[in-house]
């Protein structure tokens, strides 16, 4: 049985109130009304504001979500909040109770990856919770669903797709063919669907980049998860799809990808087996990605990293 997790230090809130007071401006047809509403309208176009939070690791990661996600939703006028929760249960898997905690904090949809089944109680639960996804390219017999057509508060629809890579990962069905089939089953982006977000859970940066270019111009964003390290390549691809190789984790960065560093170092140095890795319990950095789209095309106007708390350099989207 995992040991009890100690409560991490309190997080310091960032001064969103100052950002909300920023003046309104329009650049290249896209409005930027400070961080407060991130430009809901400009020249008749309406944006869909998406916040995607990287892998939540253990208690400190969950506290980071519960502390900061409600404020981020208000400050950034978020329409859709997606959280990768596959490491939420002490670093291994997710449970029904923890799903409820993340929903209560403001998550609309939860995605997962290779650790989705680590907590066996989730196996009968996932089929009852359409907001909890597992990779869509798992075998068809696996319980649960790999995508969700989510209704936004204003009535528009957003499609969230969860896929997993195959390089240095489990042998799964072809993620590219699976995405192709999912897109063929739904109306074209910008018609009945206001935004399409793909969480691509993978180890290899090359495979993630291929997925970005493969989907470019057909989805709003392809955002990577799994490595727990945020990458610096946030960009809008030539076809208009927002892309970032990895969103990073919501967890303690005084660690080895969220796990206590001492035992991880010992394993690497000695190449000897030891006790099961335990989740790091210090203050977490919330790592996320902000994507702003519009209804005219469903493609991206803007992509920026978000980092709050913990050890990493803070990043807040500028007005």
N, C-alpha and C positions, 0 to 999 in steps of 0.2 A: 504494500500500500504506500502511496506517496506521502511524504511528510507534510505537515501543515505549513502553509505559506505565511511568512511574516508580512505584516502590512508595510509597504514602502513609505518613504517620506511624502508629505503633502506636496502637491504640484503648485507652481506659481502661475497664476493666470496672466496671459499676455494682454496688452492694452488695446483690445478690439474697439473700445469706445472711441478712441482717437481716430481709428481708421474709418469708422462709420461716418465721421463728420467730413470726410474727404469730398472735394467737389466733383460734380458730374462732368464727364467728358466723353466724346465719341472719337475713336481713332479708326480709320479705315472701315467705317460703317458699323463698328462694334462699340457699344456703350460700355463705359466703366464708371459706374456711380459709386466710387469708393469700394471698399470691401463690403459695405453694408448690404447692397443688393446686387453687386457685380453686374450691373447693367441689364435689367430685365428687358428693356426695349430701346431700340435705336433704329430709325428708318423702318419701322414696322416689324422688325424681326424680334422674336422672343428667345431668350436663352434658356437652356436647361443647365442648372448648376449641379455638378456631380462632385461628391467627395468620396474618394476611395481610400480606405485605411488598410495599410499592409498588415501582415500576419500578427495577430494578437498573441503574445507569448506570456502565459501565466497570469498570476494575480496582478502584478504591477502593470502589465499591459492592459488588463481589464479596467483597472482603476484609471489609467490614462484615458481610455475611451469614455468611461463614465464621467470623468472630470471635465474633459475638453470637448467631446462631441456635441453636447447640447449647445455650448457656447459657439462652436464652429457653425452649427446649423443656423443659428440666429445671425451671426456676424457675416456669414458668406451667403445667406439666403439659399441654403442648399435645398434642392428639389429631390435629390436621390443620394442617400448615404449607403455605401456598400462597404462591408467589413469582412476581411478574410479572417476567419475564426478558428482555423484548424489546429492551432496550438494553444487555445485558450484554457484548456483544462490542465494546469500544471505543466504546460509545454507539450502535451500529447493529446490531441483530439478535442472534442467539444461534447457537452452534455445538454440535456433539455433545460436544466436550470440556468446554465450559463447563456444559452440562446436567449432566454427570457431577460436576463440582465442586460445583454447587448441591445435587444429590441427596446427595452425601457430607456436605455441611454440615447436612443435615436437612430439606431441602425435600421434600415429598411430591408436589406437583403444581406445574408451571410454566405460567403463562399468558403471553399475548403481546398484540399489537395490530398497529398499522399498520406496524411495523418488522420483523415476523416474517420476511419473506423477504429482508432486506437481506444476509444471509450465504447465498449460494446453496447452500452445502453442506447447509443445513438442509432443503432441499426433498426430497431422497430420504430423509433421516433421520427426518423428523417422522412419517412413516407407520409407522415401526418403534418409535416411542416413545409409548406411549399416555398417558404422564404429561406430555407436552409438548403443550399445546393451542394452537390458533389460534382466532380469533373464529368462533363457530358460525354467524354470519350471512355469512361468506364464501360465494361461490358453491359449489354442491355439488361441482363438479369439483376444487376445491382439495384438495391432499393434507392428511392429518391429520384430527383430530377437534376439535370445539369444546366438548365436555363429557366428563367422566370420572366414572364411579361408582366412587369410591375406597373400598377396604376399610380400616377403621381397625384398629389393633392388637388391639382387643378384639372384633373381628368385626362391629361395626356398619358401616353404609355411609353415606358422605357424597357428595353430588353436587356437583361443581364445574363451573360453566358460565362460559365465556369469550365475551363479546359485545363488539361495537364500535359506537359511535355513528355517525350520519350527518351531523350538523350540523358544518360546517367540516371534514369528514373525507372519505375516499374514498366513492364511491357504492357502497353494499352493500345486501344484502337487508335487509328490515325486522327490526330486532333484537327488537321487541316480539312480532311474530308468531313469530319463531324461538324465543323463550323459551316462549311459549305452547305450541308444538309439543313442545318438550323436556319441559316439565312434564307434558304429557298422556301422554307415553311412559313415565313413571315413577310408582311408587306415591306416594301423597300424603305430604307432609312430616309426620313424626311417626309414620308407620306403619313400613314397612320401611326408610325413609330417615331417618337421625337428624338430618341437617343438609343444607341446600342453600346454597351460596355462589355468588354471581354477581359476577364481575369485569367491570364495564362500563367499557370503554376509550373515553373520549370527550373531546372538547374543550369542549363547551358544558355549563355547569353546569345549565342548564334541562333539557336532555335527560337528564342523569343523574338529576335530581330526579324527572322524569316516570317514569323506569324504576323508581326506588325506590317511588313510590306505585303504579305499575302492578303491581309484584310484592309489595306489602305484604300480609302475612298468608299468603303462599304460599311464601316462601323465608326462610331464616334471616337472610341478609344480602345487601345490594347495596352493593358498595364500588367507588368509582371509581378509575381510573388515567388516565395519559397526560399530565396537566399538570405533573407533578413537584413540585407545591406542595401540602403538606398543608392541608386545610381544617379549620375549627374547628366543624363542624356535626355531629359524631358524635352520633347520637340513635337511639332506638328509635321507629319510626313507630307510628301508632295501632293498626295491625293486628299489631304484634309483630315486624316486620322491622328488623334493625339496618341503619343507613344512614350513609354518609359520602361526601361528594361526591368527594373525592380523598384517597388514602392518602399522597400525596407520593412521593418517590423515596428510594432508597438510593444516595446519591451525595454529591458535594462541593457544598455550598450556597454556597461562595465562587465563584460561577459564574453563568451564565445557563442555568437548567434543566439543569445538569450539564455544560455545555460551557464551555470557557475564555472568560472574560468579555471579554478584550481584542479578539479578532476579532469576537465578537458585537456589542460596542459599536460597533466600526468599521463593520460592515455597516449597523447601524441608523442611525448618524449620517450616513454618506456615501451610503448607498443604492448603493454600488458592490459588485460581486462581489469575492470574495477567495478565499483558500484554504479548503479544506473545514474546517468546525468540528472542533476537537479536544476530546476529553473532558477535563474538569478532573480533576486528579490529587491534590488535597489530601485531608485526612481526611474521610471520608463520615459523614453522619448516616444511621443506619438508621431509616427511617420505616415504621411498620407499624400495624396495627389489631388489637386483641384483641376477639374476639366470643365470648361464652359462651352456649350454648343448653342446652336440656334435652330428654330423650327424650319427655316427656309431650306436647309440642306441636311440637318442633323449632324453635320461635321463639326470639327473643333474650331473655336475661335481662340482658345487660350488653354494652356496647360502650365501648371506651376507646382513645385513640391511644397509640402507643408510639414514643418517639424516644430514640435512644441515640447518643452521640458527636457529633463535628462541631460545627457552629456554632449549631444550633437549640436552643432551651430544652428540656432533657431532660423526658421524660414517661414515668413508669413507673406501671402500674396499681397503685392503692393497695389494701392488704388489705381 
